[in-house]
Amino acid sequence: MTRYSQQKQLGGQAPNTQIQRKAYPDWNVRGRSPQRQAYRCPICNNPQIRSLASVYGRGVYTSVSRRGRFLKRGYTARTSKSLLADKCAPPEKRRYAFGIFLVALAMGIEFAVMGPLQQFIPQEYAAIAAMASGWLGTYIVARAWWWNSRAFPRLWDKWQRSYLCERCGTVTTI
């Protein structure tokens, strides 16, 4: 239905296309739709709370620059965080690399002692070093696996449901 046909149906009067602001007390001035925010800070009762994800996203900056004087061949990317973004950072997964390195070191010590270095390294010390690094590496890998499969999903879910009050700085989990 065009505007002309609407005007014709109303008897020559233009239809009222404006929404009255009195109907929506929580009117968003920037947008065109009403905005209702049910959550408030439990400490100061401030309705302006932001999710930790948005606070973290606004505080992380990446700058890219070219390297080289004349040819400009390489690129450098630098990432910097504000202190507030660092406080609101998401939980991180643990890495397996160091534990796998220790297990590989233990296997390397055992193969070296059994092979060509048998006459240079005492077998008792090599066996103790291999067992210690092997068990420590296995523990680190198992602990990282447990963290990534059990603890990390709970912390990630809690981080996604957390909000920061802009007035008093309280972090609230909803």
C-alpha positions as CSV (number, residue, x, y, z in Angstrom):
1,M,0.0,0.0,0.0
2,T,1.5,3.3,-1.0
3,R,1.5,6.5,0.9
4,Y,-0.9,8.1,-1.6
5,S,-3.5,5.3,-1.2
6,Q,-3.2,5.5,2.6
7,Q,-3.8,9.2,2.5
8,K,-6.8,8.6,0.2
9,Q,-8.3,6.1,2.6
10,L,-8.0,8.4,5.6
11,G,-9.9,11.2,3.7
12,G,-7.0,13.3,2.6
13,Q,-5.2,13.3,6.0
14,A,-1.6,11.9,6.2
15,P,-1.3,8.8,8.4
16,N,0.5,9.2,11.7
17,T,3.7,7.2,11.1
18,Q,5.6,8.5,14.1
19,I,5.6,6.4,17.3
20,Q,5.0,8.4,20.4
21,R,7.9,8.3,22.8
22,K,5.6,8.2,25.8
23,A,4.7,4.6,25.0
24,Y,8.2,3.4,25.5
25,P,9.9,4.8,28.6
26,D,13.2,3.1,27.8
27,W,13.6,4.7,24.4
28,N,16.9,4.3,22.7
29,V,17.9,7.7,21.3
30,R,20.4,6.3,18.7
31,G,18.2,3.6,17.3
32,R,14.7,3.6,16.0
33,S,13.3,0.8,18.2
34,P,12.6,0.6,21.9
35,Q,15.2,-0.9,24.0
36,R,14.4,-2.7,27.3
37,Q,17.2,-3.9,29.5
38,A,16.0,-6.1,32.3
39,Y,19.4,-6.5,34.0
40,R,20.8,-4.1,36.5
41,C,23.9,-4.0,38.6
42,P,23.1,-5.5,42.0
43,I,25.4,-3.1,43.9
44,C,24.5,0.3,42.4
45,N,21.3,-0.5,40.5
46,N,22.8,0.9,37.3
47,P,21.1,-0.3,34.1
48,Q,24.2,0.3,32.0
49,I,26.0,-3.0,32.2
50,R,28.0,-4.6,29.4
51,S,29.0,-8.2,28.7
52,L,32.6,-9.1,29.4
53,A,32.9,-10.2,25.7
54,S,32.1,-6.7,24.4
55,V,34.4,-5.0,27.0
56,Y,37.2,-7.3,25.9
57,G,36.5,-6.7,22.2
58,R,36.6,-3.0,22.6
59,G,39.9,-3.0,24.5
60,V,42.0,-5.2,22.1
61,Y,43.7,-3.3,19.3
62,T,45.6,-4.8,16.4
63,S,47.8,-2.6,14.2
64,V,49.4,-3.8,11.0
65,S,52.4,-2.1,9.4
66,R,54.8,-2.7,6.5
67,R,58.4,-3.4,7.1
68,G,61.3,-2.4,4.9
69,R,62.6,0.9,3.7
70,F,62.2,0.8,0.0
71,L,60.5,-2.4,-1.1
72,K,58.0,-2.8,1.9
73,R,58.1,-6.6,1.7
74,G,57.1,-7.7,5.2
75,Y,54.2,-7.0,7.5
76,T,54.2,-6.7,11.3
77,A,51.0,-7.2,13.4
78,R,51.0,-5.9,17.0
79,T,48.2,-6.6,19.4
80,S,47.7,-4.4,22.5
81,K,45.2,-4.6,25.3
82,S,43.9,-2.1,27.7
83,L,44.0,-2.8,31.4
84,L,40.2,-3.3,31.5
85,A,40.3,-5.7,28.6
86,D,43.0,-7.6,30.3
87,K,40.8,-7.9,33.4
88,C,37.8,-9.0,31.3
89,A,39.8,-11.5,29.2
90,P,38.2,-14.9,28.5
91,P,39.7,-18.0,30.1
92,E,42.3,-19.7,28.0
93,K,42.8,-23.3,27.0
94,R,46.0,-25.0,28.3
95,R,48.6,-26.3,25.8
96,Y,50.0,-29.8,25.5
97,A,53.4,-28.9,23.9
98,F,55.6,-28.8,27.0
99,G,54.3,-32.1,28.3
100,I,54.7,-33.8,24.9
101,F,58.3,-32.4,24.7
102,L,59.1,-33.9,28.1
103,V,57.7,-37.3,27.1
104,A,59.8,-37.2,23.8
105,L,62.8,-36.2,25.9
106,A,62.4,-39.2,28.1
107,M,62.1,-41.5,25.1
108,G,65.2,-39.8,23.6
109,I,67.2,-40.4,26.7
110,E,66.2,-44.0,26.8
111,F,67.1,-44.6,23.2
112,A,70.4,-42.8,23.6
113,V,71.4,-44.8,26.7
114,M,70.5,-48.1,25.1
115,G,72.3,-47.1,21.8
116,P,75.5,-45.3,21.0
117,L,75.9,-43.3,24.2
118,Q,75.8,-46.4,26.5
119,Q,79.4,-46.1,27.4
120,F,79.4,-42.3,28.2
121,I,76.3,-42.0,30.4
122,P,75.7,-44.0,33.6
123,Q,72.6,-46.1,33.2
124,E,71.2,-45.3,36.7
125,Y,71.2,-41.6,36.2
126,A,69.8,-41.8,32.7
127,A,67.0,-44.1,33.8
128,I,66.1,-41.7,36.7
129,A,66.1,-38.7,34.4
130,A,64.0,-40.5,31.7
131,M,61.5,-41.7,34.3
132,A,61.2,-38.3,35.9
133,S,60.7,-36.4,32.6
134,G,58.4,-39.1,31.3
135,W,56.1,-39.0,34.4
136,L,56.2,-35.2,34.6
137,G,55.4,-34.9,30.9
138,T,52.5,-37.4,31.2
139,Y,51.2,-35.5,34.2
140,I,51.3,-32.2,32.4
141,V,49.5,-33.6,29.3
142,A,46.8,-35.3,31.5
143,R,46.3,-32.1,33.5
144,A,45.9,-30.0,30.4
145,W,43.5,-32.5,28.9
146,W,41.4,-32.5,32.1
147,W,41.4,-28.6,32.1
148,N,40.4,-28.3,28.5
149,S,37.6,-30.9,28.7
150,R,36.2,-30.3,32.2
151,A,37.1,-27.0,33.7
152,F,37.4,-24.8,30.6
153,P,33.8,-25.2,29.3
154,R,32.4,-24.2,32.7
155,L,34.6,-21.1,33.0
156,W,33.8,-20.2,29.3
157,D,30.1,-20.5,30.0
158,K,30.4,-18.3,33.1
159,W,32.5,-15.7,31.2
160,Q,29.8,-15.5,28.5
161,R,27.1,-14.9,31.2
162,S,29.1,-12.2,33.1
163,Y,28.5,-8.5,32.9
164,L,30.5,-5.5,34.0
165,C,28.9,-2.4,35.6
166,E,30.3,0.8,34.0
167,R,29.7,2.8,37.1
168,C,31.1,0.7,40.0
169,G,33.1,-1.9,38.2
170,T,31.3,-4.9,39.6
171,V,31.3,-8.2,37.6
172,T,27.9,-9.9,37.8
173,T,27.1,-13.4,36.5
174,I,23.5,-13.7,35.2
